[in-house]
């Protein structure tokens, strides 16, 4: 009888079936894994449907925001920023309450000028503004002024302003009277005092209507310019008032409409005003006259550029008419020439009783605090107001840079006449 293994048969068959099932599972799982490794991954599920157009716009905004790269400053812009952020520059450019330093404030040709300034805007519960300042230059030009302003004397309806000014200018250009004066510069000196008072109302939004009174003492003499004093080249017949100044009372009225977005540095809106005045000669009785001054400014921002490109237009005229038998003294005549009128000509290049000036600028922002400008000027002086026209205008054009700060602007100009 042969030897045999003694094992119950049913249990043995069950064990074999279990072992075979395990082997099949192992083989199948390996095959599926290999197929998954060879097949490309399934595409991501489609995004959930967007419920509204607003959500679609928000999704697009988020996608664009995620792809933005940080803005990099140009080298020139970094230099300008460092200059404007300098503590000394910020202190000089920003208006400070209390005692401060005043930069400039004198006429063209005075040279670099500076002096102390005292400012208070909080008097009488912020209803009174007091300012006193003095400025002098290395060329011995100087000016001192005190001003008391009450912008809301009665609510927002009535306003008032009172000021006292003393000026001393040792040399002011004079080339002779009229539009055809020769290019022969002389100089005269001026010392004067002004006491002024203004009272006005605001009947409508952006509108001011008021009256002004002023007492003036004018003293004139020969200037210090080495090219010669005015009284040696001209006579009182051609240049009224040349032998000395006089004392005047000025009485006048004005209307102003101002809807500029920022009066100190406008990018849109406009300014329109007209002033009527009468000057009475108290000393000699031969230099009394009436005057009308008018000006229009308009600022046009180019579309889609956020106010960074602006067209600035200005027209201004001044008419003086002497009383019967009198003459308009040359030191109170209209003048053209210099950075505010005809920029291609020397300061005070033209004198006469009447003037008209047209200015146009295309301004664009280069950096914060720095603008570029292309400009064109046209204007002339003339002896009688009836001669106003746009014939034979003096012209100038050029390019300028305008440095802006909290107190206004300074400019550097490349010009041609």
Secondary structure, DSSP 8 states (H G I E B T S, - for coil): --------HHHHHHHHHHHHHHHHHHHHHHHHHHHHHHS------------SHHHHHHHHHHHHHHT-------HHHHHHHHHHH-HHHHHHHS--SEEEEEE--S-TTS-SEEEEEEEEEEHHHHTEEEEEEEEEETTS-EEEEEEEEEEEEETTTEEEEEEEEEEEEEEEEE--BSTT--S--EEEEEEEEEEEEEEEE--STTEEEEEEEEEEEEEEEE---TT-BGGGT--TTTSTTTT---EEEEEEEEEEEE--S-TTS-SSEEEEEEEEEEEEESSSSS--EEEEEEEEEEEEE-TTTTTSEEEEEEEEEEEEEE-TT----GGGSEEE-STTS-TTS-TT-EEESEEEEEEEEEEEEEETTEEEEEEEEEEEEESSGGG--SSS-EEEEEEEEEEEETTEEEEEEEEE-
